[in-house]
Amino acid sequence: MEPDYNILKNMKVLEGVMAPNITTFQLAEIASNYKREFLELGTGSGYITIYLINKGLKGIATEISDKAIECSNNNFNIFNIQLKTIKSDLYSNVEGKYNLIVFNPPTGGNESEFDRKVKNFFRTKLPFIYLLLEKPYFYLNRNKIAKFMINLINETKDHLNPNGVLLVSIPKLDFKYLKTKIVADKFTITNKGENEVSNIIEVKYENSINTS
Ligand SMILES: C[S@@+](CC[C@H](N)C(=O)[O-])C[C@H]1O[C@@H](n2cnc3c(N)ncnc32)[C@H](O)[C@@H]1O
């Protein structure tokens, strides 16, 4: 999976904000194939939104973390993108309905500011230890992650147009586990791609299944 080197070379990632990784690159590329107006949740550095807008898609971005809002807004400026990241906890501050919602969510489920800081410290300062701990961390957090994902999937339904889809990454270890937890007749979950650590899944809802 090749990143967009033009974006990577020119963007700045502020301390405490997640640097784009293989899941970011893959999610951005898969999302661009939908060619739909999008909402990105948790934009972080802004990579996915910048990638999609550079590909000609229209959309908006949200974030919960003030540092990530500052970081993504700086990066939108660098790429002359007239967009301001909206501060929002999932959909708390988002209006309207979308055709495509994209999210590379936190790998620990509902994380506090402190959790994010600790994780970013390991990720940036001790990447080898982070890599070593990543899978056990997913495993230990799998209940938390499943809960977060189920809540996300339930909440997203009200923010999609008919035929709209949620495109979201989940830790690989949890894909099967999550599938068993989700009520299969309410949603259709399709695996759209994978890398060493994540699956990228598309979630379609009842309405859209009947009409598409
Ligand atoms: C795994 S990072 C992904 C960042 C970026 N989208 C990427 O792919 O590189 C998850 C991001 O979601 C944000 N986030 C976590 N919980 C959130 C919530 N409830 N609502 C909105 N954003 C959230 C975090 O601050 C973080 O920037």
The ligand as an ORCA input file, in Angstrom:
! r2SCAN-3c Opt
* xyz 0 1
  C      -6.565      6.103     14.810
  S      -6.625      7.868     14.810
  C      -6.886      8.203     13.090
  C      -6.410      9.560     12.646
  C      -6.500      9.793     11.131
  N      -7.858      9.760     10.649
  C      -5.704      8.751     10.389
  O      -6.297      7.848      9.817
  O      -4.472      8.846     10.408
  C      -8.237      8.158     15.518
  C      -8.609      9.631     15.593
  O      -9.974      9.717     16.048
  C     -10.074     10.741     17.005
  N     -11.218     10.378     17.867
  C     -11.235      9.484     18.890
  N     -12.464      9.392     19.431
  C     -13.249     10.232     18.711
  C     -14.627     10.589     18.803
  N     -15.421     10.054     19.721
  N     -15.115     11.502     17.923
  C     -14.286     12.057     16.969
  N     -12.964     11.768     16.851
  C     -12.456     10.865     17.710
  C      -8.733     10.750     17.723
  O      -8.468     12.009     18.322
  C      -7.766     10.417     16.578
  O      -7.276     11.589     15.949
*
